[in-house]
Amino acid sequence: MTPAWHSMAAMIDTLDFALRSEHIALDALLKATGLAASGGDAKALILAGGVIVNTEAELRRGRKLRAGDVVQVGPQRVRLHGA
């Protein structure tokens, strides 16, 4: 029998994102990856608690993300890598 967490992990879609500089703001990442259609959508999603950064809910839209960070919105996950 397969553990329940295994089936949930299989449903998560992961995207690798290469940084062009040392960091990117959370709201800018959401727009750049298409997880939010606009800055307003990104802000609303973040303030509603719908964004997880490194396993914790993140409410700061200007949070600086760096290589190694993992952002999750629903079943979508983004892993950040250095340029």
N, C-alpha and C positions, 0 to 999 in steps of 0.2 A: 504494500500500500504506500502511495506517495504522500509525504507530509503536505498539509494544506499550504504552508509557506512556499513550498516548491512550485505549486501551480500558480500562486500569485506572482512569484518572481518571473515565471515564464510569460506572463501577460504584460510585463513592463517593457516598453519600447525605449531603447537607449540610443542617444545621439551623441557623437563626439564633436566637441566644439574647440577649434584651435584659436587661442587668443592672439590678437595682433599686437598687444602691448602687455604690460605687467598685470593689468586687471580690467574688469568690465563691471559696470553697475548692474545690479540685478534686473532692474526694469529694462535696461538696454539689451540684456541677454534674452529676456523673454520676447522682446520685439524681434531681435535678430534671428531667433530660432523659429519664429512663427507661433510660439506658445501664447502670445498675446498679439492681437491685431493692431493695437495702438498703445501709446503711452498711458492713456486713460484706462484702457483695459488692463494693462500691466499693473497699474496702481490699485485698481479695484480688486484684482486677483490677489495681490500681495496683502492688502489690508483685510481681506476676507479670511486670511489664514490659509489660502490655497496653495502656498508655495513652501516647499521643504528644502532647506539647504543643509547638507551634511547631516541628515536625519532629524533636524529640528525645524519647527515652523519659523519662518522669517517674515517679519512685518516691516522691515526697512527697505524701501524701494531703492535707495542709494547704496545698499550693501555692496562693498567691493568684493568681487569674486576673483579668485586667482586659480592658477593651475592646480589641479588636484581636488577642487571643490566639485560636489555633485548636487545638482538642482533637480527637484522632482515636482511635477505638476500633474496630478492624477496619475495615469498610467505612463506618462512621458518622463523620461529621465535624460538629463544632459550632463555629460562629464567634460570638464574643462581641462585642456591640455595647453602647454606652453607653445609659443610660436615656433 
